[in-house]
Structure formats: structure tokens, C-alpha cells
Amino acid sequence: MKIDSKDFRVGEGKEVNLKKWPTEVKPYYDSKKHFKKILRERIEKMSDLQSILYAANSYAVLLIFQAMDAAGKDSAIKHVMSGVNPQGCQVFSFKHPSLEELDHDFLWRTTQCLPERGRIGIFNRSYYEEALIVRVHPELLRSQRIPDGARDEKTVWQDRYRSIRDMESHLHRNGTRIIKFFLHLSKEEQRKRFLARIDEPDKNWKFSMGDIEERERWNDYMKAYEACLSATSTRHAPWYVVPADDKENARLITSQIILDTLQGLPMDYPKLSDEKQKELRSIRKLLAK
């Protein structure tokens, strides 16, 4: 069954109600073996396109992953991007901002990590944390070193959404294609994965009491995500709500969306001038002797 990227795309100006978006859909694979075959084929195509992206050096691609804990961001990045040349790919994970980062505007720390032309950049969490976790924890906003007027909780979120839209529009105009994934996990599936982290010794390190404290704010996070996705999914920088209860399915959907974006870029290997081709033929004759 073919995956249609548009089925998971949040339309521009559409109000998102996550209760109406599925956390699980019918599998796009018949077995584990079939899943691996499909993913391998996608990765090979992505790798070929990445080589052209790198050589053409005209566009950059930025992949943003946001989700609740245990939704599978790390594993999605690991499996989907496993065949991409490391020289043309950069991954950044963003946790609590440092004191230096708090001395700048909320977009500063991620701006420094944007991908260069010819490369794929991956943000595991991103500047969107400043409109998600900070919204759920307003005490974080009050501790940030910004003017009182910029901390008004009645206007700050719309202001931040506007800053994000403006920045993403600027990046698009300058050749960066942005794909934003929200891995949509159910609360029940998160409970199962938390239990697995406790029961399996090699996963213990992934779990902390802070995860449970954040889980208790589940409804607050869903409201924050709904507002954020509604306000910041645009034609040039769309959000995709990926059902994440089935990790294999989520990886296939994610890989197809990335592949569709790369295939849609008007790029090719650089064409050599007649003079350059003549020079190469001359060099070849020397090497062949």
C-alpha cells in the first residue's frame, strides 16, 4: 500500500485537534522482513538523492522532530537516516538552554546549527520547545532574561509563532526546505514504553522521575501542541502528524515524506563546461599511458 504524504500533512491555517488524528494506522508492511526491505529501498533512494543535493550545493534540508517522551524520535532518526552519508548530514539535540543561550533571543541557539547548502540538518527537538515546554511550564518563561513586555503570557505565544513563521519563510526563500514531524503517540502506548524502560536493564538509563512528572501534564502538552501546529504549519514549512504507536510504520511514513521532498527539488549533478570536459579528456589520456 502506497504512503501518501498529504494524509499526514497539517494544512496551512487548519486548526488541529489531536484527538482526531490517529496514533496508529493500518501497517504499510506485511512482516518484519517486508518492513526492512521497504525501508532499505527508501534509504538507498534517499542516499542517491543526498549525493545530488551535496553536489548541487543549492538547497539545504532541515528535518525537525518533536514529540512526547518515548515517541521514538531517536530511533526514527537512527533508522531512517542510517544510509545517509555522514559528511552531508548533521544531527543536533536541544535540551535545556545554557546561561549563554538565555542571554540571546529564543531562536539564537538553533540558528547557529542550521544546515549549510548541500546538507541535511536534523533537529531532535528544536526552537519549538520555546512554544511547547515553556508554555506548559510558564515559570521557565518568567526566568528568561527578556523584557517584561515580552513575557506577557497573553501575547507571547502568538509573538513567538510569528517569529518562527517569519524565520522559516526567510530560510525557504534562501533555499532551505523544512520538514517538521510530530510523532503522535498515545498516552497508553507511552505507558507501555515506560514500563519497558523499567523492566529492561539496558533501557533503565532512558527513564527518570521527571518523565512521570511530565506525563501528568499530558493534557497541557496536547493543548500546547495543538496551538503550535495550528499556528506554524505553512505551505513552505509544513507539519506532519505521524502516527507513532507502531514504530516501524512511523519510520516508513517519515522516510516517504523525506523522500518525496528530496524528489521534488529541482536539482542535478553540476554540468561541466565544454572546456572542462576537454580538460578531463586530456587528463584521462595522460593517466591511461
C-alpha atoms as an extended CHARMM CRD file, in Angstrom:
* protein
*
       289  EXT
         1         1  MET       CA              0.0000000000        0.0000000000        0.0000000000  PROA      1               0.0000000000
         2         2  LYS       CA              1.4390000000        3.3510000000       -1.0800000000  PROA      2               0.0000000000
         3         3  ILE       CA              2.0140000000        6.0530000000        1.5080000000  PROA      3               0.0000000000
         4         4  ASP       CA              0.5230000000        9.4310000000        0.5900000000  PROA      4               0.0000000000
         5         5  SER       CA              2.4080000000       12.1700000000        2.4340000000  PROA      5               0.0000000000
         6         6  LYS       CA             -0.5840000000       14.5030000000        2.1990000000  PROA      6               0.0000000000
         7         7  ASP       CA             -2.5700000000       12.2070000000        4.5190000000  PROA      7               0.0000000000
         8         8  PHE       CA             -0.3300000000       13.3070000000        7.4050000000  PROA      8               0.0000000000
         9         9  ARG       CA              0.2240000000       16.9470000000        6.4930000000  PROA      9               0.0000000000
        10        10  VAL       CA             -1.3370000000       19.7370000000        8.5390000000  PROA      10              0.0000000000
        11        11  GLY       CA             -2.9120000000       22.2160000000        6.1580000000  PROA      11              0.0000000000
        12        12  GLU       CA             -1.9700000000       25.8640000000        6.3990000000  PROA      12              0.0000000000
        13        13  GLY       CA             -4.3960000000       27.7210000000        8.6460000000  PROA      13              0.0000000000
        14        14  LYS       CA             -6.0950000000       24.4930000000        9.7560000000  PROA      14              0.0000000000
        15        15  GLU       CA             -6.9680000000       24.1650000000       13.4390000000  PROA      15              0.0000000000
        16        16  VAL       CA             -5.5110000000       20.9510000000       14.8360000000  PROA      16              0.0000000000
        17        17  ASN       CA             -7.4330000000       18.6880000000       17.1880000000  PROA      17              0.0000000000
        18        18  LEU       CA             -5.0640000000       15.8510000000       18.0310000000  PROA      18              0.0000000000
        19        19  LYS       CA             -7.8990000000       13.6340000000       19.2480000000  PROA      19              0.0000000000
        20        20  LYS       CA             -8.9830000000       13.4260000000       15.6100000000  PROA      20              0.0000000000
        21        21  TRP       CA             -5.5190000000       12.4570000000       14.3790000000  PROA      21              0.0000000000
        22        22  PRO       CA             -4.7610000000        8.7270000000       14.7320000000  PROA      22              0.0000000000
        23        23  THR       CA             -1.8140000000        7.4630000000       16.7460000000  PROA      23              0.0000000000
        24        24  GLU       CA             -1.9220000000        4.2100000000       14.7690000000  PROA      24              0.0000000000
        25        25  VAL       CA             -2.9140000000        3.3450000000       11.2040000000  PROA      25              0.0000000000
        26        26  LYS       CA             -3.0390000000        0.1470000000        9.1780000000  PROA      26              0.0000000000
        27        27  PRO       CA              0.5360000000       -1.1310000000        8.6660000000  PROA      27              0.0000000000
        28        28  TYR       CA              2.2170000000       -0.3900000000        5.3650000000  PROA      28              0.0000000000
        29        29  TYR       CA              4.1750000000       -3.6460000000        5.6720000000  PROA      29              0.0000000000
        30        30  ASP       CA              3.2010000000       -7.3210000000        5.9080000000  PROA      30              0.0000000000
        31        31  SER       CA              6.0050000000       -8.5890000000        8.1310000000  PROA      31              0.0000000000
        32        32  LYS       CA              9.2600000000       -7.5390000000        9.7760000000  PROA      32              0.0000000000
        33        33  LYS       CA             11.1300000000       -8.8170000000        6.7140000000  PROA      33              0.0000000000
        34        34  HSD       CA              8.8870000000       -6.7990000000        4.4110000000  PROA      34              0.0000000000
        35        35  PHE       CA              9.3550000000       -3.6910000000        6.5780000000  PROA      35              0.0000000000
        36        36  LYS       CA             13.1390000000       -3.9800000000        6.3950000000  PROA      36              0.0000000000
        37        37  LYS       CA             13.0020000000       -4.4220000000        2.6160000000  PROA      37              0.0000000000
        38        38  ILE       CA             10.8360000000       -1.3230000000        2.1000000000  PROA      38              0.0000000000
        39        39  LEU       CA             12.9160000000        0.8170000000        4.4400000000  PROA      39              0.0000000000
        40        40  ARG       CA             16.1700000000       -0.3490000000        2.8240000000  PROA      40              0.0000000000
        41        41  GLU       CA             14.8700000000        0.6070000000       -0.6290000000  PROA      41              0.0000000000
        42        42  ARG       CA             13.8090000000        4.0450000000        0.6170000000  PROA      42              0.0000000000
        43        43  ILE       CA             17.1540000000        4.6410000000        2.3130000000  PROA      43              0.0000000000
        44        44  GLU       CA             19.0110000000        3.7440000000       -0.8910000000  PROA      44              0.0000000000
        45        45  LYS       CA             16.9340000000        6.2580000000       -2.8580000000  PROA      45              0.0000000000
        46        46  MET       CA             17.4610000000        8.9010000000       -0.1800000000  PROA      46              0.0000000000
        47        47  SER       CA             21.1960000000        8.2500000000       -0.2450000000  PROA      47              0.0000000000
        48        48  ASP       CA             21.3140000000        8.7520000000       -4.0260000000  PROA      48              0.0000000000
        49        49  LEU       CA             19.3490000000       11.9980000000       -3.7440000000  PROA      49              0.0000000000
        50        50  GLN       CA             21.5300000000       13.1940000000       -0.8840000000  PROA      50              0.0000000000
        51        51  SER       CA             24.5760000000       12.7810000000       -3.1180000000  PROA      51              0.0000000000
        52        52  ILE       CA             22.9430000000       15.0360000000       -5.7260000000  PROA      52              0.0000000000
        53        53  LEU       CA             21.9150000000       17.5200000000       -3.0080000000  PROA      53              0.0000000000
        54        54  TYR       CA             25.5190000000       17.6630000000       -1.7970000000  PROA      54              0.0000000000
        55        55  ALA       CA             26.9720000000       18.0330000000       -5.2820000000  PROA      55              0.0000000000
        56        56  ALA       CA             24.4420000000       20.6240000000       -6.4810000000  PROA      56              0.0000000000
        57        57  ASN       CA             25.0550000000       22.7180000000       -3.3400000000  PROA      57              0.0000000000
        58        58  SER       CA             21.9460000000       24.8570000000       -3.9270000000  PROA      58              0.0000000000
        59        59  TYR       CA             19.4710000000       23.6160000000       -1.3480000000  PROA      59              0.0000000000
        60        60  ALA       CA             19.5890000000       22.5400000000        2.2870000000  PROA      60              0.0000000000
        61        61  VAL       CA             17.0610000000       20.3300000000        4.0720000000  PROA      61              0.0000000000
        62        62  LEU       CA             16.1100000000       20.7300000000        7.7240000000  PROA      62              0.0000000000
        63        63  LEU       CA             14.2320000000       17.9170000000        9.4770000000  PROA      63              0.0000000000
        64        64  ILE       CA             12.6090000000       18.7830000000       12.8160000000  PROA      64              0.0000000000
        65        65  PHE       CA             11.4070000000       16.0740000000       15.2010000000  PROA      65              0.0000000000
        66        66  GLN       CA              9.1110000000       16.9170000000       18.1140000000  PROA      66              0.0000000000
        67        67  ALA       CA              7.1880000000       14.5050000000       20.3290000000  PROA      67              0.0000000000
        68        68  MET       CA              6.2750000000       13.4280000000       23.8200000000  PROA      68              0.0000000000
        69        69  ASP       CA              8.7830000000       11.2520000000       25.6960000000  PROA      69              0.0000000000
        70        70  ALA       CA              9.1650000000        7.6870000000       24.3550000000  PROA      70              0.0000000000
        71        71  ALA       CA              7.5510000000        8.5090000000       20.9960000000  PROA      71              0.0000000000
        72        72  GLY       CA             10.6100000000        7.2210000000       19.1300000000  PROA      72              0.0000000000
        73        73  LYS       CA             12.3990000000       10.3500000000       17.8790000000  PROA      73              0.0000000000
        74        74  ASP       CA             15.8780000000        8.9200000000       18.4480000000  PROA      74              0.0000000000
        75        75  SER       CA             15.1110000000        5.5800000000       16.8340000000  PROA      75              0.0000000000
        76        76  ALA       CA             13.3380000000        7.1970000000       13.8760000000  PROA      76              0.0000000000
        77        77  ILE       CA             16.3920000000        9.3550000000       13.1900000000  PROA      77              0.0000000000
        78        78  LYS       CA             18.7220000000        6.3780000000       13.6520000000  PROA      78              0.0000000000
        79        79  HSD       CA             16.8490000000        4.0130000000       11.3310000000  PROA      79              0.0000000000
        80        80  VAL       CA             15.5710000000        6.3860000000        8.6570000000  PROA      80              0.0000000000
        81        81  MET       CA             18.8550000000        8.2480000000        8.2260000000  PROA      81              0.0000000000
        82        82  SER       CA             21.1090000000        5.1880000000        8.6200000000  PROA      82              0.0000000000
        83        83  GLY       CA             22.1710000000        5.1330000000        4.9760000000  PROA      83              0.0000000000
        84        84  VAL       CA             22.8570000000        8.8360000000        4.6010000000  PROA      84              0.0000000000
        85        85  ASN       CA             26.4720000000        9.9170000000        4.1430000000  PROA      85              0.0000000000
        86        86  PRO       CA             27.6190000000       11.4240000000        7.4880000000  PROA      86              0.0000000000
        87        87  GLN       CA             29.5940000000       14.0850000000        5.5920000000  PROA      87              0.0000000000
        88        88  GLY       CA             26.3420000000       15.5340000000        4.3150000000  PROA      88              0.0000000000
        89        89  CYS       CA             24.2510000000       15.2000000000        7.4470000000  PROA      89              0.0000000000
        90        90  GLN       CA             24.2780000000       16.8790000000       10.8640000000  PROA      90              0.0000000000
        91        91  VAL       CA             22.2080000000       15.9580000000       13.9350000000  PROA      91              0.0000000000
        92        92  PHE       CA             21.6460000000       18.3070000000       16.8640000000  PROA      92              0.0000000000
        93        93  SER       CA             19.7330000000       17.5790000000       20.0840000000  PROA      93              0.0000000000
        94        94  PHE       CA             18.4780000000       20.5290000000       22.1020000000  PROA      94              0.0000000000
        95        95  LYS       CA             17.9320000000       20.2390000000       25.8330000000  PROA      95              0.0000000000
        96        96  HSD       CA             17.6650000000       22.9630000000       28.4990000000  PROA      96              0.0000000000
        97        97  PRO       CA             19.2350000000       26.2210000000       27.2840000000  PROA      97              0.0000000000
        98        98  SER       CA             22.5360000000       27.2860000000       28.8370000000  PROA      98              0.0000000000
        99        99  LEU       CA             23.1210000000       30.6090000000       30.5870000000  PROA      99              0.0000000000
       100       100  GLU       CA             24.7860000000       31.9220000000       27.4370000000  PROA      100             0.0000000000
       101       101  GLU       CA             21.8210000000       30.8570000000       25.3080000000  PROA      101             0.0000000000
       102       102  LEU       CA             19.3950000000       32.5460000000       27.6970000000  PROA      102             0.0000000000
       103       103  ASP       CA             21.2620000000       35.8130000000       27.0710000000  PROA      103             0.0000000000
       104       104  HSD       CA             20.0800000000       35.7050000000       23.4430000000  PROA      104             0.0000000000
       105       105  ASP       CA             16.6950000000       35.5580000000       21.7080000000  PROA      105             0.0000000000
       106       106  PHE       CA             14.9920000000       32.1460000000       21.7220000000  PROA      106             0.0000000000
       107       107  LEU       CA             15.9590000000       31.3870000000       18.1050000000  PROA      107             0.0000000000
       108       108  TRP       CA             19.6680000000       32.1030000000       18.5280000000  PROA      108             0.0000000000
       109       109  ARG       CA             20.9830000000       28.7290000000       19.6670000000  PROA      109             0.0000000000
       110       110  THR       CA             19.2550000000       26.7540000000       16.8920000000  PROA      110             0.0000000000
       111       111  THR       CA             20.1120000000       29.3020000000       14.1860000000  PROA      111             0.0000000000
       112       112  GLN       CA             23.7870000000       28.5100000000       14.7050000000  PROA      112             0.0000000000
       113       113  CYS       CA             23.0830000000       24.8610000000       13.8510000000  PROA      113             0.0000000000
       114       114  LEU       CA             21.1530000000       25.3520000000       10.6110000000  PROA      114             0.0000000000
       115       115  PRO       CA             22.3810000000       23.1550000000        7.7390000000  PROA      115             0.0000000000
       116       116  GLU       CA             24.5990000000       24.5630000000        5.0300000000  PROA      116             0.0000000000
       117       117  ARG       CA             23.5960000000       24.3180000000        1.3920000000  PROA      117             0.0000000000
       118       118  GLY       CA             24.0550000000       20.7860000000        0.1700000000  PROA      118             0.0000000000
       119       119  ARG       CA             23.4540000000       19.2420000000        3.5870000000  PROA      119             0.0000000000
       120       120  ILE       CA             20.6540000000       17.6950000000        5.6160000000  PROA      120             0.0000000000
       121       121  GLY       CA             20.2590000000       19.0290000000        9.1430000000  PROA      121             0.0000000000
       122       122  ILE       CA             18.2900000000       17.1820000000       11.8070000000  PROA      122             0.0000000000
       123       123  PHE       CA             16.9340000000       18.8190000000       14.9470000000  PROA      123             0.0000000000
       124       124  ASN       CA             15.9710000000       16.3900000000       17.7130000000  PROA      124             0.0000000000
       125       125  ARG       CA             13.7260000000       18.8980000000       19.4770000000  PROA      125             0.0000000000
       126       126  SER       CA             14.1790000000       22.4690000000       18.3270000000  PROA      126             0.0000000000
       127       127  TYR       CA             13.2340000000       26.1040000000       18.7510000000  PROA      127             0.0000000000
       128       128  TYR       CA              9.6660000000       24.8110000000       19.0890000000  PROA      128             0.0000000000
       129       129  GLU       CA             10.4800000000       23.8300000000       22.6690000000  PROA      129             0.0000000000
       130       130  GLU       CA             10.1770000000       27.5480000000       23.4400000000  PROA      130             0.0000000000
       131       131  ALA       CA              6.5000000000       27.4060000000       22.4800000000  PROA      131             0.0000000000
       132       132  LEU       CA              5.8150000000       23.9620000000       23.9620000000  PROA      132             0.0000000000
       133       133  ILE       CA              7.6320000000       23.0630000000       27.1780000000  PROA      133             0.0000000000
       134       134  VAL       CA              7.8990000000       26.7410000000       28.1490000000  PROA      134             0.0000000000
       135       135  ARG       CA              4.1700000000       27.1530000000       27.6010000000  PROA      135             0.0000000000
       136       136  VAL       CA              3.4230000000       24.1620000000       29.8190000000  PROA      136             0.0000000000
       137       137  HSD       CA              5.9300000000       25.4560000000       32.3880000000  PROA      137             0.0000000000
       138       138  PRO       CA              5.3580000000       29.2430000000       32.4940000000  PROA      138             0.0000000000
       139       139  GLU       CA              7.8510000000       29.5390000000       35.3470000000  PROA      139             0.0000000000
       140       140  LEU       CA             10.5530000000       28.9260000000       32.7030000000  PROA      140             0.0000000000
       141       141  LEU       CA              9.3300000000       31.9310000000       30.7750000000  PROA      141             0.0000000000
       142       142  ARG       CA              9.3970000000       34.0910000000       33.8730000000  PROA      142             0.0000000000
       143       143  SER       CA             13.0240000000       33.0790000000       34.4740000000  PROA      143             0.0000000000
       144       144  GLN       CA             14.1610000000       34.0530000000       30.9820000000  PROA      144             0.0000000000
       145       145  ARG       CA             16.0940000000       37.2900000000       30.6370000000  PROA      145             0.0000000000
       146       146  ILE       CA             13.6740000000       39.1410000000       28.3790000000  PROA      146             0.0000000000
       147       147  PRO       CA             11.8660000000       42.4610000000       28.8880000000  PROA      147             0.0000000000
       148       148  ASP       CA              8.6870000000       42.3850000000       30.9340000000  PROA      148             0.0000000000
       149       149  GLY       CA              6.5720000000       43.2830000000       27.9170000000  PROA      149             0.0000000000
       150       150  ALA       CA              7.8910000000       40.2580000000       26.0070000000  PROA      150             0.0000000000
       151       151  ARG       CA              6.8570000000       37.9500000000       28.8630000000  PROA      151             0.0000000000
       152       152  ASP       CA              3.1640000000       38.7970000000       28.7270000000  PROA      152             0.0000000000
       153       153  GLU       CA              1.5560000000       35.3510000000       28.6770000000  PROA      153             0.0000000000
       154       154  LYS       CA             -1.4710000000       36.7680000000       26.8300000000  PROA      154             0.0000000000
       155       155  THR       CA              0.6010000000       37.6580000000       23.7680000000  PROA      155             0.0000000000
       156       156  VAL       CA              3.9800000000       35.9020000000       23.9930000000  PROA      156             0.0000000000
       157       157  TRP       CA              2.9500000000       32.6660000000       22.2460000000  PROA      157             0.0000000000
       158       158  GLN       CA              1.4320000000       34.3930000000       19.2230000000  PROA      158             0.0000000000
       159       159  ASP       CA              4.5550000000       36.5810000000       19.0870000000  PROA      159             0.0000000000
       160       160  ARG       CA              6.7860000000       33.5100000000       19.1190000000  PROA      160             0.0000000000
       161       161  TYR       CA              4.7040000000       31.7670000000       16.4670000000  PROA      161             0.0000000000
       162       162  ARG       CA              5.0630000000       34.8400000000       14.2610000000  PROA      162             0.0000000000
       163       163  SER       CA              8.8350000000       34.9330000000       14.8100000000  PROA      163             0.0000000000
       164       164  ILE       CA              9.0560000000       31.2570000000       13.8490000000  PROA      164             0.0000000000
       165       165  ARG       CA              6.9300000000       31.6770000000       10.7190000000  PROA      165             0.0000000000
       166       166  ASP       CA              8.9830000000       34.6750000000        9.6220000000  PROA      166             0.0000000000
       167       167  MET       CA             12.2560000000       32.8360000000       10.1940000000  PROA      167             0.0000000000
       168       168  GLU       CA             11.1000000000       29.6980000000        8.3690000000  PROA      168             0.0000000000
       169       169  SER       CA              9.8230000000       31.7920000000        5.4610000000  PROA      169             0.0000000000
       170       170  HSD       CA             13.2130000000       33.5150000000        5.2600000000  PROA      170             0.0000000000
       171       171  LEU       CA             15.0030000000       30.1530000000        5.2270000000  PROA      171             0.0000000000
       172       172  HSD       CA             12.7260000000       28.8210000000        2.4830000000  PROA      172             0.0000000000
       173       173  ARG       CA             13.3880000000       31.8590000000        0.2880000000  PROA      173             0.0000000000
       174       174  ASN       CA             17.0940000000       31.1760000000        0.6730000000  PROA      174             0.0000000000
       175       175  GLY       CA             16.9460000000       27.5150000000       -0.2930000000  PROA      175             0.0000000000
       176       176  THR       CA             16.3400000000       25.6090000000        2.9510000000  PROA      176             0.0000000000
       177       177  ARG       CA             13.4570000000       23.1380000000        2.8030000000  PROA      177             0.0000000000
       178       178  ILE       CA             11.9560000000       22.4740000000        6.2280000000  PROA      178             0.0000000000
       179       179  ILE       CA             10.0330000000       19.3180000000        7.1510000000  PROA      179             0.0000000000
       180       180  LYS       CA              8.5450000000       19.1450000000       10.6380000000  PROA      180             0.0000000000
       181       181  PHE       CA              7.4660000000       15.8620000000       12.2230000000  PROA      181             0.0000000000
       182       182  PHE       CA              5.2640000000       15.5000000000       15.2720000000  PROA      182             0.0000000000
       183       183  LEU       CA              5.3980000000       11.8360000000       16.2950000000  PROA      183             0.0000000000
       184       184  HSD       CA              1.8870000000       11.3370000000       17.6320000000  PROA      184             0.0000000000
       185       185  LEU       CA              1.9910000000        8.8130000000       20.4790000000  PROA      185             0.0000000000
       186       186  SER       CA             -0.9820000000        7.6850000000       22.5680000000  PROA      186             0.0000000000
       187       187  LYS       CA             -0.8200000000        8.0010000000       26.3380000000  PROA      187             0.0000000000
       188       188  GLU       CA             -1.4010000000        4.2490000000       26.6890000000  PROA      188             0.0000000000
       189       189  GLU       CA              1.4810000000        3.3940000000       24.3550000000  PROA      189             0.0000000000
       190       190  GLN       CA              3.7290000000        5.7660000000       26.2930000000  PROA      190             0.0000000000
       191       191  ARG       CA              2.7920000000        3.8940000000       29.4870000000  PROA      191             0.0000000000
       192       192  LYS       CA              3.8290000000        0.5870000000       27.8840000000  PROA      192             0.0000000000
       193       193  ARG       CA              7.1460000000        2.0010000000       26.6910000000  PROA      193             0.0000000000
       194       194  PHE       CA              7.8880000000        3.4850000000       30.1020000000  PROA      194             0.0000000000
       195       195  LEU       CA              7.2760000000        0.0630000000       31.6670000000  PROA      195             0.0000000000
       196       196  ALA       CA              9.6530000000       -1.4860000000       29.1270000000  PROA      196             0.0000000000
       197       197  ARG       CA             12.3190000000        1.0420000000       30.0910000000  PROA      197             0.0000000000
       198       198  ILE       CA             11.9720000000       -0.0310000000       33.7010000000  PROA      198             0.0000000000
       199       199  ASP       CA             11.7680000000       -3.7840000000       33.0460000000  PROA      199             0.0000000000
       200       200  GLU       CA             14.6540000000       -3.9940000000       30.5520000000  PROA      200             0.0000000000
       201       201  PRO       CA             18.0310000000       -3.2530000000       32.2230000000  PROA      201             0.0000000000
       202       202  ASP       CA             19.6010000000       -1.8870000000       29.0340000000  PROA      202             0.0000000000
       203       203  LYS       CA             16.8310000000        0.7270000000       28.8550000000  PROA      203             0.0000000000
       204       204  ASN       CA             16.9120000000        1.8390000000       32.5110000000  PROA      204             0.0000000000
       205       205  TRP       CA             19.1460000000        4.8010000000       31.6680000000  PROA      205             0.0000000000
       206       206  LYS       CA             16.4010000000        6.2790000000       29.4990000000  PROA      206             0.0000000000
       207       207  PHE       CA             13.9610000000        6.6700000000       32.3920000000  PROA      207             0.0000000000
       208       208  SER       CA             13.6840000000        9.2250000000       35.1970000000  PROA      208             0.0000000000
       209       209  MET       CA             11.0410000000       10.5230000000       37.5990000000  PROA      209             0.0000000000
       210       210  GLY       CA             10.9370000000       13.6740000000       35.5050000000  PROA      210             0.0000000000
       211       211  ASP       CA              9.3290000000       11.6100000000       32.7350000000  PROA      211             0.0000000000
       212       212  ILE       CA              6.4380000000       10.7480000000       35.0530000000  PROA      212             0.0000000000
       213       213  GLU       CA              6.0550000000       14.3520000000       36.1600000000  PROA      213             0.0000000000
       214       214  GLU       CA              5.7710000000       15.4600000000       32.5330000000  PROA      214             0.0000000000
       215       215  ARG       CA              3.3240000000       12.6340000000       31.7920000000  PROA      215             0.0000000000
       216       216  GLU       CA              0.9980000000       14.0860000000       34.4290000000  PROA      216             0.0000000000
       217       217  ARG       CA              0.8170000000       17.2190000000       32.2790000000  PROA      217             0.0000000000
       218       218  TRP       CA             -0.2360000000       15.2500000000       29.2020000000  PROA      218             0.0000000000
       219       219  ASN       CA             -3.3770000000       17.3120000000       28.5170000000  PROA      219             0.0000000000
       220       220  ASP       CA             -1.4480000000       20.5630000000       28.8510000000  PROA      220             0.0000000000
       221       221  TYR       CA              1.0860000000       19.3260000000       26.3270000000  PROA      221             0.0000000000
       222       222  MET       CA             -1.6120000000       18.2520000000       23.8750000000  PROA      222             0.0000000000
       223       223  LYS       CA             -3.1480000000       21.7420000000       24.0360000000  PROA      223             0.0000000000
       224       224  ALA       CA              0.2730000000       23.3270000000       23.5220000000  PROA      224             0.0000000000
       225       225  TYR       CA              0.9870000000       21.0910000000       20.5260000000  PROA      225             0.0000000000
       226       226  GLU       CA             -2.4330000000       21.7570000000       19.0020000000  PROA      226             0.0000000000
       227       227  ALA       CA             -1.9410000000       25.5120000000       19.2460000000  PROA      227             0.0000000000
       228       228  CYS       CA              1.6070000000       25.3190000000       17.9120000000  PROA      228             0.0000000000
       229       229  LEU       CA              0.8600000000       23.0340000000       14.9570000000  PROA      229             0.0000000000
       230       230  SER       CA             -2.1880000000       25.1130000000       14.0320000000  PROA      230             0.0000000000
       231       231  ALA       CA             -0.2170000000       28.3630000000       14.0670000000  PROA      231             0.0000000000
       232       232  THR       CA              3.0270000000       27.2620000000       12.4020000000  PROA      232             0.0000000000
       233       233  SER       CA              2.1740000000       24.7250000000        9.6860000000  PROA      233             0.0000000000
       234       234  THR       CA              2.6470000000       26.6240000000        6.4380000000  PROA      234             0.0000000000
       235       235  ARG       CA              2.8770000000       25.7990000000        2.7490000000  PROA      235             0.0000000000
       236       236  HSD       CA              6.6400000000       26.2650000000        2.8270000000  PROA      236             0.0000000000
       237       237  ALA       CA              7.3010000000       24.6450000000        6.2250000000  PROA      237             0.0000000000
       238       238  PRO       CA              4.5690000000       22.0770000000        6.9030000000  PROA      238             0.0000000000
       239       239  TRP       CA              3.9770000000       19.9460000000        9.9570000000  PROA      239             0.0000000000
       240       240  TYR       CA              3.3290000000       16.2260000000        9.5300000000  PROA      240             0.0000000000
       241       241  VAL       CA              1.4810000000       14.3600000000       12.2830000000  PROA      241             0.0000000000
       242       242  VAL       CA              2.9610000000       10.8570000000       12.1440000000  PROA      242             0.0000000000
       243       243  PRO       CA              1.1220000000        8.0290000000       13.9680000000  PROA      243             0.0000000000
       244       244  ALA       CA              3.8040000000        6.7260000000       16.3400000000  PROA      244             0.0000000000
       245       245  ASP       CA              2.2680000000        3.8090000000       18.2550000000  PROA      245             0.0000000000
       246       246  ASP       CA              3.7540000000        1.4660000000       15.6340000000  PROA      246             0.0000000000
       247       247  LYS       CA              7.4470000000        2.4090000000       15.3780000000  PROA      247             0.0000000000
       248       248  GLU       CA              8.0350000000        0.5460000000       12.1040000000  PROA      248             0.0000000000
       249       249  ASN       CA              5.0630000000        2.2420000000       10.4610000000  PROA      249             0.0000000000
       250       250  ALA       CA              6.2280000000        5.6370000000       11.7350000000  PROA      250             0.0000000000
       251       251  ARG       CA              9.6510000000        5.0730000000       10.1610000000  PROA      251             0.0000000000
       252       252  LEU       CA              8.1300000000        4.1540000000        6.7980000000  PROA      252             0.0000000000
       253       253  ILE       CA              5.8770000000        7.2150000000        6.8250000000  PROA      253             0.0000000000
       254       254  THR       CA              8.7230000000        9.5100000000        7.8460000000  PROA      254             0.0000000000
       255       255  SER       CA             11.0700000000        8.1210000000        5.1920000000  PROA      255             0.0000000000
       256       256  GLN       CA              8.4300000000        8.5540000000        2.4700000000  PROA      256             0.0000000000
       257       257  ILE       CA              7.8320000000       12.1990000000        3.4120000000  PROA      257             0.0000000000
       258       258  ILE       CA             11.5790000000       12.9280000000        3.3130000000  PROA      258             0.0000000000
       259       259  LEU       CA             11.9270000000       11.0750000000        0.0110000000  PROA      259             0.0000000000
       260       260  ASP       CA              9.0250000000       12.9980000000       -1.5370000000  PROA      260             0.0000000000
       261       261  THR       CA             10.6210000000       16.2940000000       -0.5060000000  PROA      261             0.0000000000
       262       262  LEU       CA             14.0310000000       15.3930000000       -1.9290000000  PROA      262             0.0000000000
       263       263  GLN       CA             12.4920000000       14.1380000000       -5.1800000000  PROA      263             0.0000000000
       264       264  GLY       CA             10.6170000000       17.4290000000       -5.5060000000  PROA      264             0.0000000000
       265       265  LEU       CA             13.7780000000       19.5450000000       -5.5120000000  PROA      265             0.0000000000
       266       266  PRO       CA             14.8980000000       20.8040000000       -8.9480000000  PROA      266             0.0000000000
       267       267  MET       CA             18.4960000000       19.6500000000       -8.6570000000  PROA      267             0.0000000000
       268       268  ASP       CA             21.0400000000       17.6530000000      -10.6170000000  PROA      268             0.0000000000
       269       269  TYR       CA             24.7570000000       16.9920000000      -10.6640000000  PROA      269             0.0000000000
       270       270  PRO       CA             26.6630000000       20.0860000000      -11.8440000000  PROA      270             0.0000000000
       271       271  LYS       CA             27.1580000000       20.1600000000      -15.6250000000  PROA      271             0.0000000000
       272       272  LEU       CA             30.7000000000       20.7400000000      -16.8050000000  PROA      272             0.0000000000
       273       273  SER       CA             31.5510000000       23.2810000000      -19.4710000000  PROA      273             0.0000000000
       274       274  ASP       CA             32.9040000000       22.1470000000      -22.8360000000  PROA      274             0.0000000000
       275       275  GLU       CA             36.2980000000       23.4710000000      -21.8000000000  PROA      275             0.0000000000
       276       276  LYS       CA             36.2620000000       21.4700000000      -18.5610000000  PROA      276             0.0000000000
       277       277  GLN       CA             35.1990000000       18.2940000000      -20.3630000000  PROA      277             0.0000000000
       278       278  LYS       CA             38.0330000000       18.7790000000      -22.8480000000  PROA      278             0.0000000000
       279       279  GLU       CA             40.4490000000       19.1810000000      -19.9350000000  PROA      279             0.0000000000
       280       280  LEU       CA             39.2070000000       15.9340000000      -18.3560000000  PROA      280             0.0000000000
       281       281  ARG       CA             39.6660000000       14.0410000000      -21.6340000000  PROA      281             0.0000000000
       282       282  SER       CA             43.1970000000       15.3500000000      -21.8360000000  PROA      282             0.0000000000
       283       283  ILE       CA             43.9310000000       14.2510000000      -18.2470000000  PROA      283             0.0000000000
       284       284  ARG       CA             42.4460000000       10.8400000000      -18.9710000000  PROA      284             0.0000000000
       285       285  LYS       CA             44.8030000000       10.3320000000      -21.8990000000  PROA      285             0.0000000000
       286       286  LEU       CA             47.7650000000       11.1270000000      -19.6420000000  PROA      286             0.0000000000
       287       287  LEU       CA             46.5800000000        8.7090000000      -16.9560000000  PROA      287             0.0000000000
       288       288  ALA       CA             45.8990000000        5.9650000000      -19.4790000000  PROA      288             0.0000000000
       289       289  LYS       CA             49.5040000000        5.9610000000      -20.7590000000  PROA      289             0.0000000000
